[in-house]
Structure formats: structure tokens, C-alpha cells
């Protein structure tokens, strides 16, 4: 049972960990993919290929753990719950095409800047929820591979966000720059932000 749980954590964690890297790679080709009728097939196939490569490279270490602790799974439950709370709020007022990250591939859709709901406190709540899910799997399982993949996700996550924000600034100009100045990106919790504001 424990071995199966580790394998499941590795399988799911790898999917979350590859999101930023894949986004960095595919975004420069958005203009090319936009004109292709089979763009979703190309994107999904490419992402699955990347995941398969990571699976192949990490397969033999999937059961290696730094620790085995019930307390770690309690921390994981908190992170899972945080992600589950964020996900539905992230989708509020958003078209499906925006939620799944396909807005750069669409013509004339998703042209409205959404700053209501949870986006009043965090600019990229979906990415925060992704990170919470990945951290839950990593902290709970204690797998060495997942810690490495979490580091990879963090290293590639900031360039991914930078690319997306550059695109949003091109689309919305000063409206987005003002929003960017007022609201933190991902990792600053709203409570910390509110506490800091009260001290001023």
C-alpha cells in the first residue's frame, strides 16, 4: 500500500512539476500553433511526451525517500485543502480557454482583464494552487525525486510567470501595470499582505 502511494505521488507530482517548463517551451510557438487546426493535439502530445521522458529518467528513484512520517502527510492534507479551496475561486469569471492556459492560442477571446475575486489578492492563483498540490505530494511522500522536481518547477515557474506577464502587459498596457503594482504575484499570502498594510 505504501509503495503504491509513493508511485501515485510520483506519477501525479511529475505532471504538476512539468507545467512551468512546458509553458516556457510552448509559449514562443503560440503564433505558429494559433493557425493550426490540430493545435490542441500537438500541445497535448508534446506535453505527454515531456512527462514520459521525465518518467523514464526518474523511474528507478521513484521509491527513494528522505523520510517516512505520518506528520508529513498531515502537512500534505493542509496543502491539498489549500489547493482545493483556491482552484474554484481561480476559475471565477474566467472562460474555460483562459483557465487551461490556451488564451495565447485563441483569436479575440479572453480580452478582458479579470481582477475581481481572489485576483484582488494574488495575480496568479491557479499557479499557486498547482504549487500547493505539488508541495503536498512532495512533503507527504518525502520522495527525493519529487523534491528535485519541485525545485525544477520553482526554477522554471518564475520565467513562466514573467513570460505571461509580458504578454498581459502587451495586451492591457497601463491597466495591467497598475494591477501588477497593487497585487503580489503568487507566493505572498494575502494574510501577510494585509498585516503588512496595517503596519503602514
C-alpha positions in Angstrom: 0.0 0.0 0.0 2.8 2.4 1.0 4.7 1.6 -2.2 1.6 2.2 -4.3 1.1 5.6 -2.6 4.6 6.6 -3.4 4.2 5.6 -7.0 0.9 7.6 -7.2 2.6 10.7 -5.7 5.4 10.4 -8.2 3.0 10.0 -11.2 0.9 12.9 -10.3 3.7 15.1 -8.9 5.6 14.8 -12.2 2.6 16.1 -14.1 2.4 19.2 -11.9 6.1 19.7 -12.0 6.3 19.8 -15.8 3.7 22.5 -16.2 6.0 25.5 -15.9 8.8 24.0 -18.2 6.3 23.0 -20.8 4.6 26.5 -20.7 8.0 28.2 -21.2 8.8 25.9 -24.2 5.4 26.2 -25.9 4.6 29.9 -25.4 7.2 31.2 -28.0 5.4 29.0 -30.6 1.9 30.4 -29.8 1.7 32.3 -33.1 2.6 29.2 -35.1 0.2 27.0 -33.2 -2.6 29.5 -33.4 -3.1 28.9 -37.2 -3.0 25.1 -36.9 -6.4 23.3 -36.7 -4.7 20.4 -34.7 -3.0 22.7 -32.2 -4.5 21.0 -29.1 -3.4 17.6 -30.4 0.1 19.0 -30.9 0.2 20.6 -27.4 -1.2 17.6 -25.6 1.0 15.1 -27.4 4.1 17.3 -26.7 3.3 17.6 -23.0 2.7 13.9 -22.7 6.0 13.2 -24.4 7.8 15.5 -21.9 6.1 13.8 -19.0 7.1 10.4 -20.4 10.7 11.5 -20.7 10.7 12.6 -17.0 9.0 9.3 -16.0 11.8 7.4 -17.8 14.6 9.4 -16.3 13.3 9.2 -12.7 11.7 5.7 -12.7 14.4 3.9 -10.8 14.4 6.5 -8.0 10.6 6.8 -7.5 10.7 4.8 -4.2 13.7 6.6 -2.6 12.5 8.7 0.3 14.2 11.2 2.7 11.8 10.3 5.5 8.6 8.4 6.3 6.4 10.3 8.6 2.6 10.5 9.3 3.1 14.1 10.4 4.3 14.9 6.8 1.0 13.6 5.4 -0.8 15.9 7.9 1.0 18.9 6.4 0.2 17.5 3.0 -3.5 17.4 3.8 -3.3 21.2 4.7 -1.6 21.9 1.3 -4.2 19.8 -0.5 -7.0 21.6 1.2 -5.5 25.0 0.3 -5.2 24.0 -3.4 -8.8 22.7 -3.4 -10.0 26.0 -1.9 -8.1 28.1 -4.5 -9.0 26.2 -7.7 -12.7 27.0 -7.8 -12.0 30.7 -6.9 -9.4 30.9 -9.6 -12.0 29.9 -12.2 -14.5 32.6 -11.2 -15.4 34.8 -14.1 -12.9 33.0 -16.4 -13.6 31.4 -19.7 -12.5 27.7 -19.9 -9.9 28.7 -22.6 -8.3 31.0 -20.1 -8.3 28.6 -17.2 -6.4 25.9 -19.1 -3.8 28.3 -20.3 -4.8 28.4 -24.0 -5.6 32.1 -24.3 -2.4 32.8 -26.3 -3.7 30.4 -29.0 -7.2 32.0 -29.4 -8.3 34.8 -31.6 -10.3 37.6 -30.0 -11.2 35.7 -26.8 -10.3 36.4 -23.2 -9.6 40.1 -23.9 -10.9 41.3 -20.5 -8.6 41.8 -17.6 -10.1 40.0 -14.6 -9.1 41.5 -11.2 -12.0 40.5 -9.0 -12.4 37.7 -6.5 -9.2 36.0 -5.4 -7.3 38.0 -8.0 -7.7 41.1 -5.8 -5.1 39.4 -3.5 -2.9 37.2 -5.8 -2.2 37.7 -9.5 -1.7 34.0 -10.4 -3.9 31.9 -8.1 -4.0 28.9 -10.4 -0.3 28.6 -10.3 -0.4 28.9 -6.5 -2.9 26.1 -6.4 -0.6 24.0 -8.7 2.3 24.7 -6.4 0.3 23.7 -3.3 -0.7 20.4 -4.9 2.9 19.6 -5.9 4.2 20.6 -2.4 1.5 18.4 -0.8 2.7 15.3 -2.8 6.4 16.2 -2.2 6.1 16.9 1.6 3.8 14.0 2.2 5.7 11.3 0.4 9.2 12.6 1.2 10.4 11.3 -2.2 13.8 12.6 -3.3 12.7 12.7 -6.9 9.7 14.9 -6.1 11.9 17.3 -4.2 14.1 17.6 -7.2 11.1 18.1 -9.5 9.7 20.7 -7.1 13.0 22.6 -7.3 12.7 22.4 -11.1 9.1 23.7 -11.0 10.2 26.7 -8.9 13.1 27.5 -11.1 11.0 27.3 -14.3 7.9 28.8 -12.6 9.2 32.4 -12.4 10.3 32.6 -16.1 6.8 31.2 -17.0 5.1 33.9 -15.0 7.5 36.5 -16.5 6.5 35.4 -20.0 2.8 35.5 -19.2 3.0 38.9 -17.5 5.0 40.3 -20.5 2.1 39.1 -22.7 -0.5 40.6 -20.4 1.3 44.0 -20.4 1.3 44.0 -24.2 -2.4 43.3 -24.2 -3.6 45.6 -21.5 -0.8 48.2 -21.1 -1.1 50.5 -18.1 -4.2 48.7 -16.8 -2.2 45.6 -16.2 0.9 47.5 -14.9 -1.3 49.3 -12.3 -2.8 45.9 -11.3 0.7 44.4 -11.1 1.9 47.2 -8.8 -1.1 46.7 -6.5 -1.3 42.9 -6.2 1.5 40.4 -5.5 2.3 37.6 -7.9 1.9 34.1 -6.3 3.9 33.4 -3.2 3.0 36.2 -0.9 0.0 35.1 1.2 -2.9 37.5 1.4 -2.9 37.5 5.2 0.8 38.5 5.2 0.0 41.3 2.8 -2.9 42.5 4.9 -0.9 42.5 8.0 1.9 44.5 6.4 -0.6 47.0 5.1 -2.0 47.6 8.6 1.5 48.4 9.9 1.8 51.3 7.5 
